[in-house]
Amino acid sequence: MLEKKTITRERIAAVEPRIRPYIRHTPVIRVDMADFGRPAFPVDLKLESLQHSGSFKARGAFTNLLE
């Protein structure tokens, strides 16, 4: 069974340089929900669907492979 590790800022900072070559930098866009007939508040969306795998899961997968 895989060992569960606590996610900390320090661990993220340590892992980031190792996974950087394999992960795309994805943009954050702001969407005004009023444009969709919802209450008028902005929502920030991180477009992780632009990763090679189509999801955010590439970060965790590469982290586990490279540890």
C-alpha positions, -999 to +999 in steps of 0.1 A: +000+000+000+012+035-007+024+056+022+003+088+028+024+119+033+012+152+047+012+180+021+031+210+034+044+242+017+079+229+023+072+196+006+056+214-024+086+237-026+109+207-026+090+187-052+083+216-077+118+218-092+118+180-099+084+180-117+087+213-135+101+198-167+071+176-171+043+199-161+028+227-182+023+261-168-015+265-170-033+299-169-058+312-144-088+330-159-114+351-141-151+344-150-179+367-141-207+344-132-233+371-141-225+363-177-241+329-170-272+342-152-257+335-117-252+359-089-226+385-098-194+374-083-161+364-100-147+329-100-110+322-108-105+290-128-071+272-131-071+256-165-055+223-155-073+206-184-045+220-206-020+196-189-006+168-211-029+143-193-059+166-194-061+170-156-042+182-125-033+146-117-001+148-136+015+168-107+008+140-082+018+112-106+051+128-114+057+135-077+052+099-068+073+086-097+102+109-090+104+104-052 
